[in-house]
């Protein structure tokens, strides 16, 4: 039996949390479009994980030439 890979070592609890599935429960997700130059633009405000992914998939289908994804803009790293 295994509980998963042990390759995810983090220096803070927040780093581990934001790399876990638990973070998907927060309504912090935004649709982002990346243009040809590599610059990202937020297209939506914050929302739920499933709703945001639905918007991403819809945009990918209607505009296959562009790159759409999801992310959040919460800063949690230590300096």
LINQUIVEN-V397761 format. One record per pair of residues at least 6 apart in sequence whose C-alpha atoms are under 7 Angstrom apart, sorted by the first residue. I is the first residue (numbers start at 1). GAP is how many residues later the second one is. D is the distance in whole Angstrom. If there is no record, write none. Layout:
# LINQUIVEN-V397761
i=I gap=GAP d=D
i=I gap=GAP d=D
This chain:
# LINQUIVEN-V397761
i=10 gap=6 d=6
i=14 gap=62 d=7
i=17 gap=6 d=6
i=24 gap=25 d=6
i=26 gap=22 d=7
i=27 gap=19 d=6
i=27 gap=20 d=5
i=27 gap=21 d=4
i=27 gap=22 d=7
i=28 gap=18 d=5
i=28 gap=19 d=6
i=28 gap=20 d=7
i=28 gap=44 d=6
i=29 gap=17 d=5
i=29 gap=18 d=5
i=29 gap=19 d=6
i=29 gap=20 d=6
i=29 gap=23 d=6
i=29 gap=41 d=6
i=29 gap=42 d=6
i=29 gap=43 d=5
i=30 gap=12 d=7
i=30 gap=14 d=5
i=30 gap=15 d=6
i=30 gap=16 d=5
i=30 gap=17 d=6
i=30 gap=22 d=6
i=30 gap=40 d=5
i=30 gap=41 d=5
i=30 gap=42 d=6
i=31 gap=11 d=6
i=31 gap=12 d=5
i=31 gap=13 d=6
i=31 gap=21 d=6
i=31 gap=25 d=6
i=31 gap=38 d=6
i=31 gap=39 d=5
i=31 gap=40 d=7
i=32 gap=8 d=6
i=32 gap=9 d=5
i=32 gap=10 d=4
i=32 gap=11 d=6
i=32 gap=36 d=6
i=32 gap=37 d=5
i=32 gap=38 d=6
i=32 gap=39 d=7
i=33 gap=7 d=6
i=33 gap=8 d=5
i=33 gap=9 d=6
i=33 gap=10 d=7
i=33 gap=34 d=6
i=33 gap=35 d=5
i=33 gap=36 d=7
i=34 gap=6 d=4
i=34 gap=7 d=6
i=34 gap=33 d=5
i=34 gap=34 d=6
i=35 gap=31 d=7
i=35 gap=32 d=7
i=52 gap=18 d=7
i=53 gap=17 d=7
i=56 gap=12 d=6
i=56 gap=13 d=6
i=56 gap=14 d=7
i=59 gap=9 d=7
i=60 gap=8 d=6
